[in-house]
Amino acid sequence: MSQAIETVIVGPAIGAGGSRALRLDPLRPGLWAAGVFVLVLVVASLFPHLLAPYDPLDASARLAFQQPNGVHWLGTDENGRDVLSRLIYGVRSSLFMGLAATALGLAWGTLLGLLSGLGPRWLDAGIMRGVDVLLAFPDLLLALVIITFFGQGTANLILAVGIAGVPRNARLVRAQTLNVRNAGYVEAAVTLGQSHLAVVLRHILPNAFKPVLILATIGIGGTITAGAALSFLGFGAPPPAPEWGGMMAIGRSFLANAPWLVAWPALSITLTVVSIGAIGRELLRRSEGKPL
């Protein structure tokens, strides 16, 4: 007696509750606000003259220490310069410093991390011991040591903050490289006869670099804070250049009678760091597939 065997192919359910279509999570209102604020910062850094009502270097002694009013929305400083205009023109230096220092630290950290993760044990041990020595110093202290040797200025400030971020990025890239190097697709690429350089560039580097890049996005806010702190200590661009940290350094001398000189730059730094951090954390959450 023969028995008929039916083969049933089960596919994705169709209809209400069974659709497998891609669903994008809605963005929270706070994330929308962070995105809009970062967009305004980008526009201010590229076209500050379109947003600033006055020249940031235009001084007038008779307008000094004016409180926020209808003409000068955020008040004026000790030289009668418009605070709002100086904040807007200061966006470019702050964002450029944060992005450039992050890129510098990420580039050197990626190189050292790849060499450590793919190289022989003696090279791995040597690089990691050097990284451990640098990690023994707080980032700001290490940046202070570096900038003391090279002198003040925007370029040296970027170099100091960027080098301070190298050890952390190097350890992250090394950890990702060690996880990826033994993956099945890497072994398959080697078996198919691809060169070692091609395997590194096509398979290991992209998969090891992606999570580190997202974490570096979160770290841009910390880099901006470190740059503002060094500018506050007098290691940034010299006056009268509009720079948030430098504006706070000058404004602290007049804190009793003109607190807005410190409040507005401090608020700008805080909102920038919080907004960039929120966007970076959202990118990290989505890359890991976490629910809301």
One Martini backbone bead per residue (centre of mass of N, CA, C, O) as a GRO file, in nm:
protein
  292
    1MET     BB    1   0.091   0.040   0.027
    2SER     BB    2   0.069   0.352  -0.066
    3GLN     BB    3   0.208   0.678   0.031
    4ALA     BB    4   0.132   0.994   0.027
    5ILE     BB    5   0.347   1.277  -0.030
    6GLU     BB    6   0.346   1.599   0.100
    7THR     BB    7   0.464   1.920   0.006
    8VAL     BB    8   0.518   2.194   0.217
    9ILE     BB    9   0.540   2.540   0.162
   10VAL     BB   10   0.662   2.779   0.375
   11GLY     BB   11   0.574   3.107   0.408
   12PRO     BB   12   0.504   3.414   0.440
   13ALA     BB   13   0.286   3.589   0.589
   14ILE     BB   14  -0.031   3.731   0.500
   15GLY     BB   15  -0.120   4.024   0.639
   16ALA     BB   16  -0.229   4.076   0.932
   17GLY     BB   17   0.061   4.026   1.126
   18GLY     BB   18   0.239   3.881   0.860
   19SER     BB   19   0.424   4.090   0.772
   20ARG     BB   20   0.776   4.126   0.634
   21ALA     BB   21   0.815   4.408   0.614
   22LEU     BB   22   0.987   4.679   0.634
   23ARG     BB   23   1.045   4.849   0.950
   24LEU     BB   24   1.052   5.171   1.064
   25ASP     BB   25   1.144   5.337   1.320
   26PRO     BB   26   1.045   5.580   1.502
   27LEU     BB   27   1.124   5.893   1.587
   28ARG     BB   28   1.205   6.077   1.835
   29PRO     BB   29   1.169   6.398   1.930
   30GLY     BB   30   1.458   6.434   2.042
   31LEU     BB   31   1.596   6.341   1.776
   32TRP     BB   32   1.485   6.559   1.599
   33ALA     BB   33   1.609   6.795   1.755
   34ALA     BB   34   1.902   6.703   1.717
   35GLY     BB   35   1.902   6.711   1.407
   36VAL     BB   36   1.830   7.010   1.374
   37PHE     BB   37   2.069   7.123   1.532
   38VAL     BB   38   2.293   7.000   1.356
   39LEU     BB   39   2.201   7.137   1.096
   40VAL     BB   40   2.248   7.424   1.196
   41LEU     BB   41   2.551   7.386   1.244
   42VAL     BB   42   2.628   7.326   0.953
   43VAL     BB   43   2.526   7.591   0.833
   44ALA     BB   44   2.701   7.776   1.017
   45SER     BB   45   2.978   7.660   0.916
   46LEU     BB   46   2.929   7.731   0.603
   47PHE     BB   47   2.710   8.000   0.657
   48PRO     BB   48   2.748   8.246   0.876
   49HIS     BB   49   2.653   8.509   0.718
   50LEU     BB   50   2.341   8.418   0.710
   51LEU     BB   51   2.302   8.427   1.044
   52ALA     BB   52   2.469   8.663   1.114
   53PRO     BB   53   2.406   9.000   1.204
   54TYR     BB   54   2.721   9.032   1.259
   55ASP     BB   55   3.031   9.112   1.313
   56PRO     BB   56   3.249   8.941   1.530
   57LEU     BB   57   3.479   9.198   1.520
   58ASP     BB   58   3.279   9.426   1.590
   59ALA     BB   59   3.369   9.703   1.778
   60SER     BB   60   3.209   9.880   2.075
   61ALA     BB   61   3.234  10.049   2.365
   62ARG     BB   62   2.927  10.157   2.395
   63LEU     BB   63   2.819   9.830   2.377
   64ALA     BB   64   2.904   9.723   2.635
   65PHE     BB   65   2.729   9.501   2.828
   66GLN     BB   66   2.474   9.409   2.691
   67GLN     BB   67   2.185   9.295   2.722
   68PRO     BB   68   1.948   9.113   2.621
   69ASN     BB   69   1.783   9.209   2.313
   70GLY     BB   70   1.638   9.316   2.016
   71VAL     BB   71   1.926   9.360   1.883
   72HIS     BB   72   2.083   9.177   2.104
   73TRP     BB   73   1.987   8.871   2.184
   74LEU     BB   74   2.276   8.789   2.360
   75GLY     BB   75   2.434   9.032   2.358
   76THR     BB   76   2.739   9.171   2.483
   77ASP     BB   77   3.060   9.231   2.526
   78GLU     BB   78   3.344   9.403   2.637
   79ASN     BB   79   3.359   9.520   2.312
   80GLY     BB   80   3.060   9.514   2.171
   81ARG     BB   81   3.010   9.232   2.074
   82ASP     BB   82   2.823   8.999   1.925
   83VAL     BB   83   2.740   8.696   2.057
   84LEU     BB   84   2.584   8.550   1.835
   85SER     BB   85   2.795   8.587   1.611
   86ARG     BB   86   3.025   8.440   1.764
   87LEU     BB   87   2.883   8.169   1.789
   88ILE     BB   88   2.844   8.113   1.488
   89TYR     BB   89   3.152   8.139   1.410
   90GLY     BB   90   3.235   7.908   1.626
   91VAL     BB   91   3.133   7.647   1.491
   92ARG     BB   92   3.353   7.579   1.287
   93SER     BB   93   3.590   7.526   1.484
   94SER     BB   94   3.451   7.308   1.656
   95LEU     BB   95   3.373   7.103   1.434
   96PHE     BB   96   3.647   7.077   1.298
   97MET     BB   97   3.800   6.981   1.544
   98GLY     BB   98   3.627   6.731   1.606
   99LEU     BB   99   3.652   6.587   1.328
  100ALA     BB  100   3.962   6.591   1.291
  101ALA     BB  101   4.041   6.449   1.557
  102THR     BB  102   3.873   6.194   1.510
  103ALA     BB  103   4.005   6.112   1.240
  104LEU     BB  104   4.292   6.088   1.346
  105GLY     BB  105   4.238   5.877   1.570
  106LEU     BB  106   4.106   5.668   1.378
  107ALA     BB  107   4.334   5.618   1.178
  108TRP     BB  108   4.561   5.534   1.379
  109GLY     BB  109   4.394   5.324   1.535
  110THR     BB  110   4.338   5.138   1.293
  111LEU     BB  111   4.627   5.071   1.219
  112LEU     BB  112   4.715   4.956   1.496
  113GLY     BB  113   4.486   4.745   1.523
  114LEU     BB  114   4.556   4.580   1.269
  115LEU     BB  115   4.849   4.513   1.337
  116SER     BB  116   4.779   4.371   1.607
  117GLY     BB  117   4.555   4.160   1.498
  118LEU     BB  118   4.750   4.047   1.238
  119GLY     BB  119   5.002   4.012   1.375
  120PRO     BB  120   5.233   3.918   1.555
  121ARG     BB  121   5.288   3.882   1.886
  122TRP     BB  122   5.516   4.092   1.922
  123LEU     BB  123   5.353   4.326   1.793
  124ASP     BB  124   5.107   4.317   1.974
  125ALA     BB  125   5.257   4.361   2.242
  126GLY     BB  126   5.394   4.633   2.172
  127ILE     BB  127   5.143   4.802   2.104
  128MET     BB  128   4.977   4.747   2.369
  129ARG     BB  129   5.184   4.867   2.565
  130GLY     BB  130   5.175   5.152   2.447
  131VAL     BB  131   4.870   5.191   2.488
  132ASP     BB  132   4.871   5.153   2.798
  133VAL     BB  133   5.040   5.401   2.858
  134LEU     BB  134   4.839   5.610   2.734
  135LEU     BB  135   4.589   5.514   2.913
  136ALA     BB  136   4.709   5.622   3.189
  137PHE     BB  137   4.613   5.880   3.058
  138PRO     BB  138   4.425   6.125   3.035
  139ASP     BB  139   4.318   6.285   2.765
  140LEU     BB  140   4.366   6.580   2.860
  141LEU     BB  141   4.652   6.540   2.970
  142LEU     BB  142   4.779   6.436   2.710
  143ALA     BB  143   4.710   6.690   2.544
  144LEU     BB  144   4.873   6.886   2.720
  145VAL     BB  145   5.149   6.760   2.671
  146ILE     BB  146   5.153   6.789   2.364
  147ILE     BB  147   5.090   7.103   2.343
  148THR     BB  148   5.344   7.192   2.502
  149PHE     BB  149   5.549   7.107   2.274
  150PHE     BB  150   5.392   7.255   2.011
  151GLY     BB  151   5.181   7.448   2.094
  152GLN     BB  152   4.962   7.674   2.001
  153GLY     BB  153   4.667   7.608   1.821
  154THR     BB  154   4.463   7.449   1.606
  155ALA     BB  155   4.649   7.229   1.493
  156ASN     BB  156   4.764   7.135   1.770
  157LEU     BB  157   4.491   7.071   1.894
  158ILE     BB  158   4.415   6.844   1.700
  159LEU     BB  159   4.663   6.669   1.752
  160ALA     BB  160   4.624   6.624   2.056
  161VAL     BB  161   4.332   6.506   2.055
  162GLY     BB  162   4.386   6.281   1.849
  163ILE     BB  163   4.609   6.125   2.005
  164ALA     BB  164   4.434   6.074   2.261
  165GLY     BB  165   4.234   5.873   2.078
  166VAL     BB  166   4.406   5.628   1.979
  167PRO     BB  167   4.405   5.401   2.199
  168ARG     BB  168   4.099   5.340   2.198
  169ASN     BB  169   4.077   5.268   1.894
  170ALA     BB  170   4.288   5.043   1.887
  171ARG     BB  171   4.139   4.845   2.077
  172LEU     BB  172   3.878   4.819   1.915
  173VAL     BB  173   3.998   4.719   1.646
  174ARG     BB  174   4.140   4.471   1.760
  175ALA     BB  175   3.888   4.327   1.866
  176GLN     BB  176   3.743   4.311   1.591
  177THR     BB  177   3.968   4.162   1.437
  178LEU     BB  178   3.971   3.903   1.611
  179ASN     BB  179   3.670   3.829   1.534
  180VAL     BB  180   3.702   3.833   1.208
  181ARG     BB  181   3.953   3.656   1.112
  182ASN     BB  182   3.772   3.369   1.183
  183ALA     BB  183   3.570   3.386   0.983
  184GLY     BB  184   3.413   3.228   0.728
  185TYR     BB  185   3.451   3.445   0.495
  186VAL     BB  186   3.757   3.465   0.529
  187GLU     BB  187   3.829   3.168   0.476
  188ALA     BB  188   3.699   3.162   0.195
  189ALA     BB  189   3.879   3.379   0.065
  190VAL     BB  190   4.144   3.222   0.106
  191THR     BB  191   4.059   2.963  -0.046
  192LEU     BB  192   4.010   3.130  -0.325
  193GLY     BB  193   4.296   3.312  -0.341
  194GLN     BB  194   4.317   3.562  -0.195
  195SER     BB  195   4.478   3.811  -0.093
  196HIS     BB  196   4.572   3.951   0.195
  197LEU     BB  197   4.497   4.243   0.119
  198ALA     BB  198   4.210   4.182   0.012
  199VAL     BB  199   4.099   4.064   0.275
  200VAL     BB  200   4.141   4.316   0.448
  201LEU     BB  201   3.984   4.532   0.265
  202ARG     BB  202   3.706   4.356   0.209
  203HIS     BB  203   3.656   4.212   0.511
  204ILE     BB  204   3.794   4.312   0.773
  205LEU     BB  205   3.780   4.623   0.778
  206PRO     BB  206   3.471   4.679   0.744
  207ASN     BB  207   3.380   4.493   0.994
  208ALA     BB  208   3.574   4.643   1.208
  209PHE     BB  209   3.492   4.956   1.147
  210LYS     BB  210   3.188   5.011   1.187
  211PRO     BB  211   3.154   5.015   1.505
  212VAL     BB  212   3.380   5.227   1.548
  213LEU     BB  213   3.248   5.458   1.387
  214ILE     BB  214   2.999   5.489   1.567
  215LEU     BB  215   3.156   5.548   1.829
  216ALA     BB  216   3.298   5.800   1.712
  217THR     BB  217   3.043   5.970   1.685
  218ILE     BB  218   2.998   5.991   1.989
  219GLY     BB  219   3.301   6.117   2.039
  220ILE     BB  220   3.276   6.406   1.922
  221GLY     BB  221   3.170   6.551   2.171
  222GLY     BB  222   3.424   6.500   2.346
  223THR     BB  223   3.617   6.649   2.154
  224ILE     BB  224   3.485   6.926   2.178
  225THR     BB  225   3.524   6.950   2.482
  226ALA     BB  226   3.834   6.930   2.482
  227GLY     BB  227   3.882   7.177   2.300
  228ALA     BB  228   3.737   7.382   2.487
  229ALA     BB  229   3.919   7.335   2.733
  230LEU     BB  230   4.184   7.423   2.596
  231SER     BB  231   4.083   7.705   2.520
  232PHE     BB  232   4.023   7.792   2.812
  233LEU     BB  233   4.347   7.756   2.881
  234GLY     BB  234   4.497   7.887   2.604
  235PHE     BB  235   4.543   7.662   2.340
  236GLY     BB  236   4.411   7.806   2.123
  237ALA     BB  237   4.293   8.046   1.961
  238PRO     BB  238   4.358   8.359   1.946
  239PRO     BB  239   4.269   8.651   2.006
  240PRO     BB  240   3.951   8.735   1.853
  241ALA     BB  241   3.862   8.457   1.809
  242PRO     BB  242   3.579   8.267   1.762
  243GLU     BB  243   3.552   8.071   2.063
  244TRP     BB  244   3.401   7.902   2.300
  245GLY     BB  245   3.629   7.863   2.508
  246GLY     BB  246   3.741   8.155   2.489
  247MET     BB  247   3.479   8.299   2.574
  248MET     BB  248   3.472   8.174   2.860
  249ALA     BB  249   3.746   8.279   2.958
  250ILE     BB  250   3.667   8.581   2.938
  251GLY     BB  251   3.381   8.576   3.089
  252ARG     BB  252   3.478   8.502   3.385
  253SER     BB  253   3.567   8.803   3.457
  254PHE     BB  254   3.230   8.885   3.414
  255LEU     BB  255   3.021   8.712   3.588
  256ALA     BB  256   2.875   8.920   3.777
  257ASN     BB  257   2.770   9.134   3.527
  258ALA     BB  258   2.805   8.895   3.271
  259PRO     BB  259   2.681   8.582   3.244
  260TRP     BB  260   2.628   8.544   2.928
  261LEU     BB  261   2.930   8.497   2.839
  262VAL     BB  262   2.907   8.191   2.956
  263ALA     BB  263   2.627   8.065   2.904
  264TRP     BB  264   2.614   8.043   2.590
  265PRO     BB  265   2.864   7.865   2.532
  266ALA     BB  266   2.786   7.638   2.728
  267LEU     BB  267   2.516   7.569   2.587
  268SER     BB  268   2.636   7.501   2.311
  269ILE     BB  269   2.810   7.264   2.399
  270THR     BB  270   2.590   7.092   2.529
  271LEU     BB  271   2.400   7.062   2.281
  272THR     BB  272   2.608   6.938   2.093
  273VAL     BB  273   2.682   6.687   2.256
  274VAL     BB  274   2.393   6.573   2.292
  275SER     BB  275   2.314   6.553   1.992
  276ILE     BB  276   2.545   6.375   1.887
  277GLY     BB  277   2.503   6.147   2.093
  278ALA     BB  278   2.212   6.072   2.010
  279ILE     BB  279   2.277   5.993   1.718
  280GLY     BB  280   2.495   5.780   1.780
  281ARG     BB  281   2.310   5.593   1.954
  282GLU     BB  282   2.106   5.536   1.728
  283LEU     BB  283   2.303   5.402   1.535
  284LEU     BB  284   2.384   5.177   1.729
  285ARG     BB  285   2.103   5.056   1.774
  286ARG     BB  286   2.044   4.990   1.471
  287SER     BB  287   2.299   4.808   1.423
  288GLU     BB  288   2.190   4.600   1.661
  289GLY     BB  289   1.865   4.574   1.662
  290LYS     BB  290   1.719   4.743   1.870
  291PRO     BB  291   1.467   4.823   2.046
  292LEU     BB  292   1.270   5.076   2.191
   0.00000   0.00000   0.00000
